Amino acid sequence: MLCSIPAVNGGNAAENAKRRCKDGTVTPASNPILQRSSALTQFILAPNPGPMSLDGTNSYVISAAEADASVVVDPGPADEGHLRRLADLGRVELILVTHRHADHTAGSVRLQELTGAPVRAADPRHCHGGEPLRDGETIRAAGVSIQVLATPGHTSDSVCFHLPDDGAHGSVLTGDTILGRGTTMLDYPDGALGDYLESLDLLEAIGQAAVLPAHGPVLPSLEAIARAYRGHRLERLGQIREALQRLGRDATVAAVADAVYADVEPSVRRAAEMSVAAQLDYLRGRAGG
């Protein structure tokens, strides 16, 4: 991760962090659990590492220096210790969810019980005491303006949260739409490649904002990362077109995955096949149109 700064006993967490940040360099403090990710955000890494979650889920805590409350984004798994650490940071005003997957949502209900804060998500099934998120709305909470961006593709309900006042260029909490390492899978058929490419266009247009992903380290320049992600997807599409030329246009998902993802680890084979299915659907839909 880029930085590791916990709150100092007896002081405001955000203000303490600002005193330790200079020219983008951050030095660690005594508490290794709460880590500084940007001027307005910190995170706690959930204890759920794995092939799909990398080091685990980054549960973000958003708060302005002068605020007496925070917003938690992606509570993560239903791990009691993790959720209590989030609740013990102070008053939680709101809980936000980037998308429906359990490594982001499983702890939502319990964190609501611990904090009393409403849970909001794009999918009403994952809202608890709060209204569904609306694309384009601006939430003002914990002294911070949070803009909701609908970014379907990884899943149909995926959203990102833009913090325009977070540092010189702002920041975007990208959920699983953009990861800190590698590339995201498309949860086909709920996730669709056409939607995903449009979401990358939207994120690229934001510019140099910091990327705060739900898994993996913080990255600079959303514009550059989104462009690289698109380039990767287009390269994969080219490989799949070539595979179809060899295997036939009606080749199965498994056969195409064998050709394009021959070196993939067994632990992520299913994810590779879902991404292939999404790309085949995209190509065949365009051909049919």
MIDOSE-1310 file (N, C-alpha, C; in nm, 2 decimals, decimal comma, always signed):
residues 289
mlcs	+0,08/-0,12/+0,00/+0,00/+0,00/+0,00/+0,09/+0,12/+0,00; +0,03/+0,23/-0,04/+0,11/+0,36/-0,05/+0,15/+0,41/+0,08; +0,06/+0,41/+0,17/+0,09/+0,47/+0,30/+0,02/+0,40/+0,42; +0,09/+0,41/+0,53/+0,03/+0,35/+0,65/+0,04/+0,44/+0,77
ipav	-0,07/+0,51/+0,79/-0,08/+0,61/+0,90/-0,20/+0,59/+0,98; -0,19/+0,55/+1,10/-0,30/+0,54/+1,19/-0,33/+0,67/+1,26; -0,44/+0,68/+1,33/-0,46/+0,80/+1,42/-0,37/+0,79/+1,54; -0,32/+0,91/+1,58/-0,24/+0,92/+1,70/-0,33/+0,94/+1,82
nggn	-0,30/+0,88/+1,93/-0,39/+0,89/+2,04/-0,41/+1,03/+2,08; -0,54/+1,07/+2,10/-0,57/+1,21/+2,15/-0,57/+1,31/+2,04; -0,57/+1,26/+1,91/-0,57/+1,36/+1,80/-0,67/+1,31/+1,69; -0,71/+1,41/+1,60/-0,79/+1,38/+1,49/-0,71/+1,30/+1,39
aaen	-0,77/+1,19/+1,34/-0,70/+1,10/+1,25/-0,66/+1,17/+1,12; -0,75/+1,24/+1,06/-0,72/+1,31/+0,93/-0,61/+1,41/+0,95; -0,62/+1,49/+1,06/-0,53/+1,60/+1,08/-0,39/+1,54/+1,11; -0,38/+1,43/+1,19/-0,26/+1,37/+1,21/-0,19/+1,32/+1,09
akrr	-0,27/+1,26/+1,00/-0,22/+1,21/+0,87/-0,16/+1,32/+0,79; -0,23/+1,43/+0,78/-0,18/+1,55/+0,70/-0,05/+1,59/+0,75; -0,03/+1,59/+0,88/+0,10/+1,63/+0,93/+0,21/+1,54/+0,89; +0,18/+1,42/+0,86/+0,29/+1,32/+0,82/+0,31/+1,30/+0,67
ckdg	+0,22/+1,37/+0,59/+0,23/+1,35/+0,45/+0,30/+1,47/+0,39; +0,40/+1,45/+0,31/+0,48/+1,56/+0,24/+0,52/+1,51/+0,11; +0,48/+1,58/+0,00/+0,52/+1,55/-0,14/+0,48/+1,41/-0,17; +0,37/+1,36/-0,12/+0,32/+1,23/-0,15/+0,39/+1,11/-0,08
tvtp	+0,48/+1,15/+0,01/+0,55/+1,05/+0,09/+0,49/+1,04/+0,23; +0,46/+0,92/+0,27/+0,40/+0,90/+0,40/+0,48/+0,80/+0,48; +0,50/+0,84/+0,61/+0,57/+0,75/+0,70/+0,48/+0,68/+0,79; +0,51/+0,55/+0,83/+0,42/+0,48/+0,92/+0,42/+0,53/+1,06
asnp	+0,31/+0,51/+1,12/+0,30/+0,54/+1,26/+0,28/+0,41/+1,34; +0,23/+0,42/+1,47/+0,24/+0,31/+1,56/+0,14/+0,20/+1,53; +0,02/+0,24/+1,48/-0,09/+0,14/+1,46/-0,08/+0,09/+1,32; -0,06/-0,04/+1,30/-0,05/-0,10/+1,16/-0,18/-0,13/+1,10
ilqr	-0,29/-0,11/+1,17/-0,42/-0,16/+1,12/-0,48/-0,05/+1,03; -0,50/+0,07/+1,08/-0,56/+0,18/+1,00/-0,45/+0,25/+0,92; -0,47/+0,25/+0,79/-0,37/+0,30/+0,69/-0,42/+0,42/+0,61; -0,34/+0,52/+0,59/-0,38/+0,64/+0,52/-0,36/+0,61/+0,37
ssal	-0,47/+0,64/+0,29/-0,46/+0,62/+0,15/-0,47/+0,75/+0,07; -0,52/+0,86/+0,13/-0,53/+0,99/+0,07/-0,56/+1,09/+0,17; -0,57/+1,22/+0,14/-0,59/+1,32/+0,24/-0,72/+1,30/+0,31; -0,82/+1,25/+0,24/-0,96/+1,23/+0,30/-0,99/+1,09/+0,33
tqfi	-0,90/+1,00/+0,31/-0,94/+0,85/+0,32/-0,83/+0,78/+0,40; -0,88/+0,68/+0,47/-0,80/+0,57/+0,53/-0,86/+0,44/+0,50; -0,80/+0,33/+0,53/-0,86/+0,20/+0,51/-0,81/+0,10/+0,61; -0,89/+0,00/+0,63/-0,85/-0,12/+0,71/-0,86/-0,24/+0,61
lapn	-0,75/-0,31/+0,61/-0,75/-0,43/+0,52/-0,82/-0,55/+0,59; -0,92/-0,60/+0,52/-1,00/-0,71/+0,58/-0,92/-0,84/+0,57; -0,94/-0,93/+0,67/-0,86/-1,06/+0,67/-0,92/-1,16/+0,58; -0,93/-1,13/+0,45/-0,99/-1,22/+0,35/-0,91/-1,23/+0,22
pgpm	-0,78/-1,26/+0,24/-0,69/-1,27/+0,12/-0,73/-1,39/+0,03; -0,70/-1,39/-0,09/-0,73/-1,50/-0,18/-0,70/-1,46/-0,33; -0,72/-1,56/-0,42/-0,69/-1,54/-0,56/-0,78/-1,43/-0,62; -0,90/-1,41/-0,57/-0,99/-1,31/-0,63/-0,99/-1,18/-0,55
sldg	-0,95/-1,19/-0,42/-0,95/-1,07/-0,34/-0,81/-1,01/-0,31; -0,71/-1,07/-0,38/-0,57/-1,03/-0,36/-0,53/-1,03/-0,21; -0,49/-0,92/-0,15/-0,45/-0,91/-0,01/-0,57/-0,91/+0,08; -0,69/-0,89/+0,03/-0,81/-0,87/+0,11/-0,88/-0,75/+0,06
tnsy	-1,00/-0,73/+0,12/-1,08/-0,61/+0,09/-1,04/-0,49/+0,16; -1,01/-0,38/+0,09/-0,98/-0,25/+0,15/-1,11/-0,19/+0,20; -1,14/-0,18/+0,33/-1,26/-0,11/+0,38/-1,22/+0,03/+0,41; -1,27/+0,13/+0,32/-1,23/+0,27/+0,33/-1,31/+0,34/+0,44
visa	-1,24/+0,44/+0,50/-1,30/+0,53/+0,60/-1,28/+0,67/+0,54; -1,39/+0,74/+0,51/-1,38/+0,88/+0,46/-1,42/+0,98/+0,56; -1,33/+1,08/+0,58/-1,37/+1,18/+0,68/-1,28/+1,31/+0,65; -1,34/+1,42/+0,66/-1,26/+1,55/+0,66/-1,20/+1,57/+0,79
aead	-1,09/+1,65/+0,79/-1,02/+1,68/+0,91/-1,10/+1,73/+1,03; -1,20/+1,82/+1,00/-1,28/+1,88/+1,10/-1,40/+1,80/+1,14; -1,43/+1,69/+1,07/-1,55/+1,61/+1,09/-1,55/+1,53/+1,21; -1,66/+1,51/+1,28/-1,67/+1,42/+1,39/-1,74/+1,29/+1,36
asvv	-1,74/+1,26/+1,23/-1,80/+1,13/+1,19/-1,73/+1,09/+1,06; -1,76/+0,96/+1,02/-1,70/+0,91/+0,90/-1,80/+0,83/+0,81; -1,76/+0,80/+0,69/-1,83/+0,72/+0,60/-1,74/+0,59/+0,57; -1,80/+0,48/+0,59/-1,73/+0,35/+0,56/-1,78/+0,30/+0,42
vdpg	-1,68/+0,27/+0,34/-1,71/+0,21/+0,21/-1,66/+0,07/+0,20; -1,75/-0,02/+0,17/-1,73/-0,17/+0,16/-1,68/-0,22/+0,29; -1,78/-0,26/+0,38/-1,75/-0,32/+0,51/-1,67/-0,45/+0,49; -1,68/-0,52/+0,38/-1,61/-0,64/+0,36/-1,68/-0,76/+0,42
pade	-1,60/-0,86/+0,46/-1,66/-0,99/+0,50/-1,72/-0,98/+0,64; -1,80/-1,08/+0,67/-1,86/-1,08/+0,81/-1,76/-1,13/+0,91; -1,66/-1,06/+0,93/-1,55/-1,09/+1,02/-1,57/-1,00/+1,14; -1,61/-1,05/+1,26/-1,64/-0,97/+1,37/-1,53/-0,87/+1,42
ghlr	-1,41/-0,92/+1,42/-1,29/-0,84/+1,46/-1,28/-0,72/+1,36; -1,28/-0,75/+1,23/-1,27/-0,64/+1,13/-1,38/-0,54/+1,15; -1,50/-0,58/+1,16/-1,61/-0,49/+1,17/-1,61/-0,41/+1,30; -1,57/-0,47/+1,41/-1,55/-0,39/+1,53/-1,44/-0,29/+1,52
rlad	-1,33/-0,32/+1,45/-1,23/-0,22/+1,43/-1,28/-0,10/+1,36; -1,37/-0,13/+1,25/-1,43/-0,01/+1,18/-1,52/+0,07/+1,27; -1,60/+0,00/+1,35/-1,70/+0,06/+1,44/-1,63/+0,14/+1,55; -1,51/+0,09/+1,59/-1,44/+0,16/+1,71/-1,37/+0,28/+1,67
lgrv	-1,36/+0,31/+1,54/-1,29/+0,43/+1,49/-1,36/+0,56/+1,53; -1,49/+0,55/+1,57/-1,57/+0,67/+1,60/-1,70/+0,66/+1,53; -1,78/+0,77/+1,54/-1,91/+0,77/+1,49/-1,91/+0,75/+1,34; -1,99/+0,65/+1,29/-2,00/+0,62/+1,15/-2,14/+0,68/+1,10
elil	-2,14/+0,77/+1,01/-2,26/+0,84/+0,96/-2,33/+0,76/+0,85; -2,25/+0,69/+0,77/-2,31/+0,63/+0,65/-2,22/+0,51/+0,61; -2,28/+0,41/+0,55/-2,21/+0,29/+0,50/-2,24/+0,28/+0,35; -2,14/+0,28/+0,27/-2,16/+0,27/+0,12/-2,11/+0,14/+0,07
vthr	-2,17/+0,09/-0,04/-2,12/-0,04/-0,10/-2,10/-0,02/-0,25; -1,99/-0,07/-0,30/-1,96/-0,05/-0,44/-2,03/-0,15/-0,53; -2,05/-0,27/-0,48/-2,13/-0,37/-0,56/-2,16/-0,49/-0,47; -2,23/-0,58/-0,53/-2,31/-0,68/-0,45/-2,22/-0,80/-0,40
hadh	-2,10/-0,82/-0,45/-2,02/-0,94/-0,41/-2,00/-0,94/-0,26; -2,00/-1,07/-0,21/-2,00/-1,09/-0,06/-1,87/-1,04/+0,01; -1,76/-1,03/-0,06/-1,64/-0,98/+0,00/-1,65/-0,83/+0,02; -1,76/-0,77/-0,02/-1,78/-0,62/+0,00/-1,90/-0,60/+0,09
tags	-2,00/-0,69/+0,08/-2,13/-0,67/+0,15/-2,16/-0,76/+0,27; -2,09/-0,87/+0,28/-2,13/-0,97/+0,39/-2,13/-0,90/+0,53; -2,05/-0,81/+0,55/-2,04/-0,74/+0,68/-2,13/-0,62/+0,70; -2,21/-0,59/+0,60/-2,29/-0,47/+0,60/-2,39/-0,46/+0,71
vrlq	-2,47/-0,57/+0,73/-2,58/-0,57/+0,83/-2,52/-0,56/+0,97; -2,41/-0,64/+0,99/-2,35/-0,64/+1,12/-2,29/-0,50/+1,15; -2,23/-0,44/+1,06/-2,17/-0,30/+1,08/-2,28/-0,20/+1,11; -2,40/-0,22/+1,04/-2,51/-0,13/+1,07/-2,56/-0,15/+1,21
eltg	-2,56/-0,28/+1,26/-2,60/-0,30/+1,40/-2,50/-0,24/+1,50; -2,37/-0,24/+1,46/-2,27/-0,19/+1,55/-2,27/-0,03/+1,56; -2,31/+0,03/+1,45/-2,29/+0,17/+1,43/-2,42/+0,25/+1,42; -2,53/+0,18/+1,38/-2,66/+0,25/+1,36/-2,66/+0,33/+1,23
apvr	-2,56/+0,32/+1,15/-2,55/+0,39/+1,02/-2,63/+0,32/+0,91; -2,70/+0,39/+0,82/-2,77/+0,33/+0,71/-2,67/+0,28/+0,61; -2,71/+0,17/+0,54/-2,63/+0,11/+0,43/-2,69/+0,15/+0,30; -2,62/+0,21/+0,21/-2,67/+0,24/+0,07/-2,58/+0,17/-0,03
aadp	-2,65/+0,12/-0,13/-2,59/+0,05/-0,25/-2,68/+0,08/-0,37; -2,63/+0,05/-0,49/-2,71/+0,06/-0,61/-2,82/-0,04/-0,61; -2,79/-0,16/-0,56/-2,89/-0,27/-0,56/-2,97/-0,26/-0,43; -3,10/-0,24/-0,44/-3,19/-0,23/-0,32/-3,17/-0,34/-0,22
rhch	-3,14/-0,46/-0,28/-3,13/-0,58/-0,19/-3,01/-0,56/-0,09; -2,92/-0,47/-0,12/-2,80/-0,45/-0,03/-2,81/-0,32/+0,05; -2,93/-0,26/+0,05/-2,96/-0,14/+0,13/-3,02/-0,18/+0,26; -2,98/-0,12/+0,37/-3,03/-0,15/+0,50/-3,05/-0,02/+0,57
ggep	-3,17/+0,03/+0,57/-3,20/+0,15/+0,64/-3,17/+0,28/+0,56; -3,13/+0,26/+0,43/-3,09/+0,37/+0,34/-3,15/+0,35/+0,20; -3,16/+0,45/+0,13/-3,21/+0,45/-0,01/-3,11/+0,40/-0,11; -3,15/+0,34/-0,22/-3,06/+0,30/-0,32/-2,98/+0,42/-0,38
lrdg	-2,86/+0,40/-0,41/-2,77/+0,50/-0,47/-2,82/+0,54/-0,61; -2,81/+0,67/-0,65/-2,85/+0,72/-0,78/-2,73/+0,76/-0,85; -2,72/+0,72/-0,98/-2,61/+0,77/-1,06/-2,61/+0,92/-1,07; -2,50/+0,98/-1,05/-2,49/+1,13/-1,06/-2,52/+1,20/-0,93
etir	-2,57/+1,14/-0,83/-2,60/+1,21/-0,70/-2,47/+1,25/-0,63; -2,48/+1,36/-0,55/-2,37/+1,40/-0,47/-2,42/+1,38/-0,32; -2,34/+1,30/-0,25/-2,37/+1,28/-0,11/-2,27/+1,37/-0,03; -2,33/+1,44/+0,07/-2,24/+1,52/+0,16/-2,25/+1,46/+0,29
aagv	-2,14/+1,40/+0,34/-2,13/+1,33/+0,46/-1,99/+1,33/+0,52; -1,97/+1,34/+0,65/-1,84/+1,34/+0,71/-1,76/+1,46/+0,66; -1,82/+1,57/+0,62/-1,75/+1,68/+0,58/-1,70/+1,67/+0,44; -1,74/+1,57/+0,36/-1,68/+1,54/+0,23/-1,79/+1,53/+0,13
siqv	-1,77/+1,58/+0,01/-1,86/+1,56/-0,11/-1,82/+1,43/-0,18; -1,92/+1,34/-0,19/-1,90/+1,21/-0,26/-1,99/+1,20/-0,37; -1,94/+1,19/-0,49/-2,02/+1,18/-0,61/-2,03/+1,04/-0,66; -2,15/+0,99/-0,68/-2,18/+0,85/-0,72/-2,18/+0,84/-0,87
latp	-2,09/+0,75/-0,92/-2,08/+0,72/-1,06/-2,12/+0,57/-1,09; -2,22/+0,55/-1,17/-2,26/+0,42/-1,21/-2,15/+0,37/-1,31; -2,09/+0,26/-1,27/-1,98/+0,20/-1,36/-2,00/+0,05/-1,38; -2,11/+0,01/-1,44/-2,14/-0,13/-1,46/-2,03/-0,20/-1,55
ghts	-2,03/-0,33/-1,54/-1,93/-0,40/-1,62/-1,88/-0,52/-1,54; -1,81/-0,49/-1,43/-1,77/-0,60/-1,34/-1,89/-0,67/-1,29; -1,99/-0,59/-1,24/-2,13/-0,64/-1,22/-2,22/-0,53/-1,27; -2,35/-0,56/-1,28/-2,44/-0,46/-1,33/-2,46/-0,35/-1,23
dsvc	-2,44/-0,37/-1,10/-2,47/-0,27/-1,00/-2,34/-0,20/-0,95; -2,23/-0,22/-1,02/-2,10/-0,15/-0,97/-2,11/+0,00/-0,98; -2,06/+0,06/-0,87/-2,05/+0,21/-0,87/-1,91/+0,24/-0,82; -1,87/+0,36/-0,86/-1,75/+0,42/-0,80/-1,79/+0,55/-0,73
fhlp	-1,70/+0,59/-0,64/-1,72/+0,71/-0,56/-1,61/+0,81/-0,58; -1,65/+0,93/-0,64/-1,55/+1,03/-0,67/-1,55/+1,14/-0,56; -1,43/+1,16/-0,51/-1,41/+1,26/-0,41/-1,33/+1,37/-0,48; -1,39/+1,47/-0,53/-1,32/+1,57/-0,61/-1,23/+1,66/-0,53
ddga	-1,25/+1,67/-0,40/-1,17/+1,76/-0,31/-1,06/+1,69/-0,24; -1,04/+1,56/-0,28/-0,94/+1,48/-0,21/-0,80/+1,50/-0,27; -0,73/+1,60/-0,22/-0,59/+1,63/-0,28/-0,60/+1,71/-0,41; -0,49/+1,73/-0,47/-0,48/+1,81/-0,59/-0,56/+1,77/-0,70
hgsv	-0,58/+1,64/-0,72/-0,66/+1,59/-0,84/-0,78/+1,51/-0,80; -0,81/+1,51/-0,67/-0,92/+1,43/-0,63/-0,89/+1,28/-0,62; -0,98/+1,20/-0,59/-0,96/+1,05/-0,58/-1,09/+0,98/-0,62; -1,08/+0,86/-0,66/-1,20/+0,78/-0,70/-1,19/+0,64/-0,63
ltgd	-1,28/+0,60/-0,55/-1,29/+0,47/-0,49/-1,35/+0,38/-0,60; -1,28/+0,29/-0,65/-1,32/+0,22/-0,77/-1,38/+0,08/-0,75; -1,39/+0,04/-0,62/-1,44/-0,09/-0,60/-1,36/-0,20/-0,68; -1,43/-0,29/-0,75/-1,36/-0,39/-0,83/-1,36/-0,35/-0,98
tilg	-1,40/-0,23/-1,01/-1,40/-0,18/-1,15/-1,26/-0,17/-1,19; -1,17/-0,12/-1,11/-1,03/-0,11/-1,13/-0,96/-0,16/-1,00; -0,87/-0,25/-1,02/-0,80/-0,31/-0,90/-0,66/-0,25/-0,89; -0,60/-0,27/-0,77/-0,46/-0,22/-0,75/-0,35/-0,30/-0,82
rgtt	-0,39/-0,43/-0,85/-0,30/-0,52/-0,92/-0,38/-0,60/-1,02; -0,32/-0,62/-1,14/-0,39/-0,71/-1,23/-0,51/-0,64/-1,29; -0,60/-0,72/-1,35/-0,72/-0,66/-1,41/-0,84/-0,73/-1,35; -0,96/-0,67/-1,36/-1,08/-0,73/-1,29/-1,15/-0,83/-1,39
mldy	-1,22/-0,92/-1,33/-1,30/-1,01/-1,41/-1,44/-0,95/-1,43; -1,51/-1,00/-1,54/-1,64/-0,96/-1,57/-1,73/-1,07/-1,53; -1,82/-1,04/-1,43/-1,91/-1,15/-1,37/-2,03/-1,17/-1,47; -2,00/-1,23/-1,58/-2,10/-1,26/-1,68/-2,19/-1,37/-1,63
pdga	-2,32/-1,36/-1,67/-2,39/-1,26/-1,76/-2,43/-1,13/-1,69; -2,42/-1,12/-1,56/-2,45/-1,00/-1,50/-2,36/-0,88/-1,54; -2,23/-0,91/-1,55/-2,14/-0,81/-1,60/-2,12/-0,82/-1,75; -2,11/-0,71/-1,82/-2,10/-0,71/-1,96/-1,99/-0,62/-2,01
lgdy	-1,92/-0,67/-2,12/-1,80/-0,60/-2,17/-1,84/-0,46/-2,22; -1,95/-0,45/-2,30/-1,98/-0,32/-2,35/-2,00/-0,22/-2,24; -2,07/-0,25/-2,14/-2,09/-0,16/-2,02/-1,95/-0,13/-1,96; -1,87/-0,23/-1,95/-1,74/-0,21/-1,89/-1,65/-0,11/-1,96
lesl	-1,65/-0,12/-2,10/-1,57/-0,03/-2,18/-1,63/+0,12/-2,16; -1,76/+0,13/-2,16/-1,82/+0,26/-2,14/-1,78/+0,32/-2,00; -1,77/+0,23/-1,90/-1,74/+0,27/-1,76/-1,59/+0,32/-1,76; -1,50/+0,25/-1,83/-1,36/+0,29/-1,84/-1,35/+0,43/-1,91
dlle	-1,43/+0,45/-2,01/-1,43/+0,59/-2,08/-1,47/+0,69/-1,98; -1,57/+0,67/-1,90/-1,62/+0,76/-1,80/-1,51/+0,79/-1,70; -1,44/+0,69/-1,65/-1,34/+0,71/-1,55/-1,22/+0,78/-1,61; -1,18/+0,74/-1,73/-1,07/+0,81/-1,79/-1,09/+0,96/-1,80
aigq	-1,21/+1,00/-1,83/-1,24/+1,14/-1,85/-1,22/+1,22/-1,72; -1,22/+1,16/-1,60/-1,20/+1,23/-1,48/-1,06/+1,29/-1,46; -0,97/+1,22/-1,53/-0,83/+1,27/-1,53/-0,74/+1,21/-1,43; -0,66/+1,29/-1,36/-0,54/+1,25/-1,28/-0,58/+1,20/-1,14
aavl	-0,70/+1,18/-1,11/-0,74/+1,14/-0,98/-0,67/+1,02/-0,93; -0,64/+1,01/-0,80/-0,59/+0,89/-0,74/-0,69/+0,77/-0,75; -0,64/+0,65/-0,77/-0,72/+0,53/-0,77/-0,72/+0,46/-0,64; -0,83/+0,45/-0,57/-0,84/+0,39/-0,44/-0,92/+0,26/-0,47
pahg	-0,86/+0,15/-0,50/-0,93/+0,02/-0,53/-0,97/-0,06/-0,41; -1,07/-0,14/-0,43/-1,11/-0,23/-0,32/-1,02/-0,34/-0,29; -0,93/-0,37/-0,38/-0,83/-0,47/-0,36/-0,69/-0,43/-0,42; -0,59/-0,44/-0,35/-0,46/-0,40/-0,39/-0,42/-0,26/-0,36
pvlp	-0,30/-0,21/-0,40/-0,25/-0,08/-0,35/-0,32/+0,03/-0,43; -0,31/+0,15/-0,36/-0,35/+0,28/-0,43/-0,26/+0,30/-0,55; -0,32/+0,36/-0,65/-0,25/+0,39/-0,78/-0,27/+0,54/-0,81; -0,17/+0,60/-0,88/-0,18/+0,73/-0,93/-0,25/+0,74/-1,07
slea	-0,31/+0,84/-1,10/-0,36/+0,87/-1,23/-0,47/+0,78/-1,29; -0,59/+0,80/-1,25/-0,71/+0,72/-1,30/-0,71/+0,72/-1,45; -0,68/+0,84/-1,51/-0,68/+0,85/-1,65/-0,59/+0,74/-1,72; -0,47/+0,74/-1,67/-0,37/+0,64/-1,73/-0,41/+0,50/-1,70
iara	-0,46/+0,47/-1,58/-0,50/+0,33/-1,55/-0,61/+0,29/-1,63; -0,72/+0,37/-1,65/-0,83/+0,34/-1,73/-0,79/+0,31/-1,87; -0,70/+0,39/-1,92/-0,66/+0,37/-2,06/-0,58/+0,24/-2,07; -0,50/+0,21/-1,97/-0,43/+0,08/-1,98/-0,52/-0,04/-1,97
yrgh	-0,63/-0,02/-1,89/-0,73/-0,13/-1,87/-0,80/-0,15/-2,01; -0,83/-0,04/-2,07/-0,90/-0,06/-2,20/-0,81/-0,12/-2,30; -0,68/-0,08/-2,30/-0,59/-0,14/-2,40/-0,58/-0,29/-2,37; -0,58/-0,33/-2,25/-0,57/-0,48/-2,21/-0,69/-0,55/-2,27
rler	-0,81/-0,49/-2,25/-0,93/-0,55/-2,29/-0,94/-0,57/-2,45; -0,89/-0,46/-2,51/-0,89/-0,47/-2,66/-0,79/-0,57/-2,71; -0,68/-0,58/-2,64/-0,58/-0,69/-2,67/-0,64/-0,83/-2,66; -0,71/-0,85/-2,55/-0,77/-0,98/-2,52/-0,88/-1,01/-2,63
lgqi	-0,95/-0,90/-2,67/-1,05/-0,92/-2,78/-0,98/-0,97/-2,91; -0,87/-0,91/-2,94/-0,80/-0,95/-3,05/-0,75/-1,10/-3,05; -0,71/-1,14/-2,93/-0,67/-1,28/-2,91/-0,79/-1,37/-2,92; -0,90/-1,33/-2,87/-1,02/-1,41/-2,89/-1,07/-1,42/-3,03
real	-1,06/-1,31/-3,10/-1,09/-1,32/-3,25/-1,00/-1,42/-3,32; -0,87/-1,41/-3,29/-0,78/-1,51/-3,35/-0,81/-1,65/-3,31; -0,85/-1,67/-3,19/-0,88/-1,81/-3,14/-1,01/-1,86/-3,22; -1,10/-1,77/-3,24/-1,23/-1,81/-3,31/-1,20/-1,84/-3,45
qrlg	-1,10/-1,77/-3,51/-1,06/-1,81/-3,65/-1,00/-1,95/-3,66; -0,93/-1,99/-3,56/-0,87/-2,12/-3,56/-0,97/-2,23/-3,51; -1,05/-2,20/-3,41/-1,14/-2,30/-3,35/-1,28/-2,30/-3,42; -1,32/-2,20/-3,49/-1,45/-2,19/-3,54/-1,53/-2,09/-3,46
rdat	-1,63/-2,02/-3,53/-1,70/-1,91/-3,46/-1,79/-1,96/-3,35; -1,83/-2,09/-3,35/-1,91/-2,15/-3,24/-1,83/-2,22/-3,13; -1,70/-2,19/-3,12/-1,62/-2,25/-3,02/-1,67/-2,22/-2,88; -1,66/-2,32/-2,79/-1,71/-2,31/-2,66/-1,62/-2,21/-2,57
vaav	-1,68/-2,17/-2,46/-1,60/-2,08/-2,37/-1,48/-2,15/-2,32; -1,49/-2,28/-2,29/-1,38/-2,35/-2,23/-1,26/-2,36/-2,34; -1,30/-2,39/-2,46/-1,20/-2,40/-2,57/-1,13/-2,27/-2,59; -1,20/-2,16/-2,59/-1,14/-2,03/-2,61/-1,05/-2,00/-2,49
adav	-1,10/-2,03/-2,37/-1,02/-2,00/-2,25/-0,89/-2,08/-2,26; -0,89/-2,21/-2,30/-0,77/-2,29/-2,32/-0,67/-2,22/-2,41; -0,72/-2,16/-2,51/-0,64/-2,09/-2,61/-0,58/-1,96/-2,57; -0,66/-1,88/-2,50/-0,63/-1,74/-2,47/-0,56/-1,73/-2,33
yadv	-0,61/-1,82/-2,23/-0,56/-1,81/-2,10/-0,49/-1,94/-2,06; -0,41/-1,99/-2,15/-0,34/-2,12/-2,13/-0,26/-2,13/-2,00; -0,21/-2,02/-1,96/-0,12/-2,02/-1,84/-0,18/-1,97/-1,71; -0,32/-1,96/-1,71/-0,38/-1,91/-1,59/-0,38/-2,01/-1,48
epsv	-0,37/-1,97/-1,36/-0,37/-2,06/-1,24/-0,51/-2,12/-1,23; -0,52/-2,25/-1,18/-0,65/-2,31/-1,16/-0,74/-2,23/-1,07; -0,68/-2,16/-0,97/-0,77/-2,09/-0,88/-0,85/-1,98/-0,94; -0,80/-1,93/-1,06/-0,88/-1,82/-1,12/-0,93/-1,86/-1,26
rraa	-0,93/-1,99/-1,28/-0,98/-2,04/-1,41/-1,13/-2,00/-1,43; -1,21/-2,01/-1,33/-1,35/-1,98/-1,35/-1,37/-1,83/-1,38; -1,29/-1,75/-1,32/-1,29/-1,60/-1,35/-1,25/-1,58/-1,50; -1,15/-1,65/-1,54/-1,11/-1,64/-1,68/-1,22/-1,68/-1,78
emsv	-1,29/-1,79/-1,74/-1,40/-1,83/-1,83/-1,51/-1,73/-1,83; -1,54/-1,67/-1,72/-1,65/-1,57/-1,72/-1,61/-1,45/-1,81; -1,48/-1,41/-1,80/-1,44/-1,30/-1,88/-1,44/-1,34/-2,03; -1,41/-1,46/-2,06/-1,42/-1,51/-2,20/-1,56/-1,50/-2,25
aaql	-1,65/-1,55/-2,16/-1,79/-1,55/-2,20/-1,84/-1,41/-2,23; -1,80/-1,32/-2,15/-1,84/-1,18/-2,17/-1,79/-1,12/-2,30; -1,67/-1,16/-2,33/-1,61/-1,11/-2,45/-1,67/-1,18/-2,58; -1,70/-1,31/-2,57/-1,77/-1,37/-2,68/-1,91/-1,31/-2,70
dylr	-1,98/-1,29/-2,59/-2,11/-1,22/-2,60/-2,10/-1,09/-2,67; -2,00/-1,01/-2,64/-1,97/-0,88/-2,70/-1,94/-0,89/-2,84; -1,85/-0,98/-2,88/-1,81/-1,00/-3,02/-1,93/-1,05/-3,11; -2,00/-1,15/-3,05/-2,11/-1,21/-3,13/-2,23/-1,11/-3,14
grag	-2,25/-1,03/-3,03/-2,35/-0,93/-3,04/-2,32/-0,83/-3,14; -2,20/-0,79/-3,15/-2,16/-0,69/-3,25/-2,17/-0,74/-3,39; -2,13/-0,87/-3,41/-2,14/-0,94/-3,54/-2,29/-0,95/-3,58; -2,37/-0,98/-3,48/-2,52/-1,00/-3,51/-2,59/-0,87/-3,54
g	-2,53/-0,76/-3,49/-2,59/-0,63/-3,51/-2,56/-0,57/-3,64
